Amino acid sequence: MHYTDAKTILSAKNGMNLYRGCTHGCIYCDSRSKCYQMDHDFEDVQVKRNGPDLLEDALRRKRNKCMIGTGSMSDPYMPLEESEQLTRRCLELIDRYSFGFTVISKSDLILRDLDLLKRINEKTKCVVQMTLTTFDEDLCKILEPNVCTTARRVEILNILRDEGIPTVVWLCPILPFINDTEENLRGILDYCFSAGVKGIINFGIGLTLRQGNREYFYQKLDQHFPGMKQRYIDAFGFSYSCPSPNHKNLMEIFYDECKRHGVMYKVDSIFKYLKQFEDKQSGQQLSFF
């Protein structure tokens, strides 16, 4: 890792990334793409050491409360967060200034900050978003090698459910010819329904590949799935979108099961929910996106 002093921390839509790069090693990660213009090795994580100071200044200046989000590009609970504690320091500020919070993660380190997540959720709204892609634990260790497996993430979802913290699952990407099966889909959905998730985000059964992440993905296919790279090339060429041949059938199952269990599945509706700030003390719901 290496340190930097950022100029700003909050985006126009009130998202932040305290780290740039990641060490989870997920073989499909879009954040490796060259379009993001990262000027260092992906695993040499850039640490924005002044992130909490920038966040406090930004929160002080805001005239209206809103949801603050993190985790869209880099998991804020990578192992180095255990010592750096930038995410925790920012959570303390979000709690102090009574803003809402939402986070995307695959890590059980998030449980370290359960006290802050609960405090924020008591006053406003705190939503934890967790990615689940692979029901099979052994396969999960190949696709997402340096982070806790799906079963452990489900334990986290169950803990958050019991603590009254709403959760959303990202069920993507699903890799063609690897885990695009009905068994995998139903296994993950059963986990979600048991954990009482508020919504499940899915953009279709498949994945996207572009320069940067395609090369890494193909390298890992050669390492773990001999012959699979050529199958991808034959099926998709150099297309950005790589839809599963099982897309139609699996999406019908996804929609039907979410409807049956009363779980949100329309992406626009879930994003609207995530962006909606709630003041539980006054009963108001406000959106500033």
PyMOL commands that set and color helices and strands:
alter all, ss='L'
color gray80, all
select helices_A, chain A and resi 30-32+34-36+51-61+81-84+86-96+108-123+137-143+150-162+182-195+213-224+228-236+247-261+267-275
alter helices_A, ss='H'
color red, helices_A
select strands_A, chain A and resi 2-4+15-16+19-20+46-48+67-70+100-105+126-131+167-170+199-201+206-208+241-243+277-279+284-286
alter strands_A, ss='S'
color yellow, strands_A
deselect
rebuild
show_as cartoon
